[in-house]
Amino acid sequence: MDDKETLRVGTAVRRRRKALELTLSTVSARSGLSVPFLSQVENERARPSTRSLERVAEALKTSVAELIAAADSGLMVDVVRATDDVGNSDGVRCVVRGRHQLKATEYTGEQDTRREFQHHGDELMYIADGAAEVEAEGRAYRLERGDTLFLSGGVRHRWRATEPGTRILIVAAAGTVGHSG
């Protein structure tokens, strides 16, 4: 097994575990491997040895060969067309389908959520068309077409589109996006 197969196998392990509706704790108990290690494997931050992968496969009632075969399908290319209806509601459209490590959302129109956001992870805002005002850490920023704004995790902020037809793309690590206030 080469390094690329070993790394990609984490996605296959997670899919198989979720398909069986098992928790990491259950797989840990069955395999004798720790929950943190299994989590790192699933998130492709750790590469399991052949023996560890055998133990995981056994716990998931499959084989190493099946996990590797499933890992090969873990690579993907997915085009989301402007005309695709992917979570589109009230000018909010997901531009990455499915559950991935990346969350990208396009906001169209005069969006004004009046909410304050604070994310665990970093966020990038790109103004595709129109203009927006962003308030972050007590400072106001006016962004226009083509401008980007980077916010590190933990920065409290709010924003609003200021022109009709404004299109804003926001990209963040999945699972780190939320709001407060």
FENDA-V963101 format. One record per residue. PHI is phi in degrees with one decimal (none if undefined). OMEGA is omega in degrees with one decimal (none if undefined). Layout:
BEGIN
PHI_OMEGA ; PHI_OMEGA
END
This chain:
BEGIN
none_179.9 ; -86.5_-176.6 ; -59.2_-178.8 ; -64.3_178.3 ; -64.3_-178.6 ; -61.5_-179.3 ; -66.4_-176.4 ; -71.0_-175.9 ; -65.0_179.3 ; -59.2_178.2 ; -63.0_179.2 ; -66.4_178.2 ; -62.2_-179.6 ; -62.2_179.5 ; -60.3_-179.1 ; -64.0_-179.7 ; -60.7_-179.1 ; -68.2_177.8 ; -63.1_178.1 ; -85.5_-178.3 ; 56.2_178.3 ; -105.4_174.1 ; -88.7_174.8 ; -60.8_178.9 ; -61.7_179.5 ; -65.9_178.7 ; -64.8_176.8 ; -61.0_179.9 ; -63.2_-179.0 ; -71.9_-173.8 ; -97.5_-176.2 ; 81.3_177.7 ; -101.2_-175.3 ; -72.9_176.6 ; -59.4_179.1 ; -59.6_178.9 ; -64.5_179.4 ; -62.0_177.5 ; -62.2_178.5 ; -64.2_177.5 ; -62.7_-178.4 ; -61.1_-179.7 ; -90.5_177.0 ; 57.6_175.9 ; -105.8_176.9 ; -136.4_179.1 ; -107.9_-178.5 ; -71.6_172.9 ; -68.8_178.1 ; -58.4_179.9 ; -63.3_178.8 ; -63.5_179.0 ; -64.9_176.0 ; -62.2_179.8 ; -65.4_177.9 ; -64.5_-180.0 ; -58.1_178.8 ; -61.3_179.9 ; -63.8_-179.4 ; -95.8_178.0 ; 53.6_177.1 ; -146.0_179.3 ; -120.5_176.5 ; -59.1_-179.9 ; -59.6_178.6 ; -65.9_178.5 ; -65.1_179.0 ; -65.8_177.8 ; -61.9_178.5 ; -68.2_179.1 ; -65.4_179.2 ; -59.5_178.9 ; -81.7_178.7 ; -71.0_175.6 ; -76.0_-178.6 ; -148.0_171.1 ; -130.3_-177.8 ; -137.6_177.9 ; -96.7_173.8 ; -107.9_-178.9 ; -79.7_178.3 ; -57.7_-178.6 ; -87.2_179.1 ; -70.6_178.0 ; -98.3_-177.7 ; -109.7_-180.0 ; 61.1_-175.5 ; -84.4_175.6 ; -154.2_176.2 ; 47.5_176.3 ; 78.2_178.5 ; -118.5_-176.3 ; -135.7_173.7 ; -73.4_-179.6 ; -108.5_171.2 ; -129.0_-178.6 ; -79.5_171.7 ; 81.2_-179.2 ; -100.9_-179.1 ; -136.9_178.9 ; -77.9_-177.1 ; -120.3_175.1 ; -119.2_179.3 ; -131.7_-176.2 ; -131.8_176.6 ; -105.4_177.2 ; -112.7_-178.4 ; -123.0_177.6 ; 99.2_-177.4 ; -86.6_179.6 ; -73.8_174.5 ; -152.1_-175.1 ; -77.0_-178.1 ; 57.9_178.2 ; -104.8_172.0 ; -99.2_-179.2 ; -107.3_172.2 ; -152.6_-175.8 ; -108.6_176.1 ; -72.9_-176.9 ; -106.2_178.8 ; -68.7_179.9 ; -141.1_175.9 ; -123.3_177.5 ; -115.8_179.4 ; -123.2_179.1 ; -91.7_-179.0 ; -77.1_177.9 ; -149.2_175.1 ; 82.5_-176.8 ; -153.9_179.3 ; -148.2_172.6 ; -114.9_179.6 ; -125.2_173.3 ; -112.2_-178.7 ; -140.0_178.6 ; 51.6_174.7 ; 81.0_178.6 ; -114.4_178.9 ; -103.8_179.2 ; -128.9_173.8 ; -103.4_-178.7 ; -113.2_179.0 ; -124.1_-176.9 ; -44.7_178.6 ; 89.7_179.7 ; -77.1_172.9 ; -125.8_176.2 ; -133.9_176.5 ; -105.2_177.1 ; -124.7_176.9 ; -75.4_179.9 ; -54.1_177.8 ; 96.1_-179.6 ; -75.6_175.5 ; -76.6_-178.2 ; -156.9_172.1 ; -144.4_-179.0 ; -149.7_175.0 ; -154.3_174.0 ; -74.5_-175.7 ; -115.7_178.4 ; -134.2_174.4 ; -60.2_177.5 ; 78.3_178.4 ; -62.8_175.7 ; -125.0_-177.9 ; -123.3_175.1 ; -106.7_177.5 ; -118.0_-178.2 ; -122.3_179.6 ; -150.4_174.6 ; -68.3_-179.8 ; -60.3_178.6 ; 81.9_179.9 ; -111.8_-175.1 ; -98.3_177.5 ; -162.9_178.0 ; -145.1_175.3 ; -132.2_174.2 ; 78.9_none
END
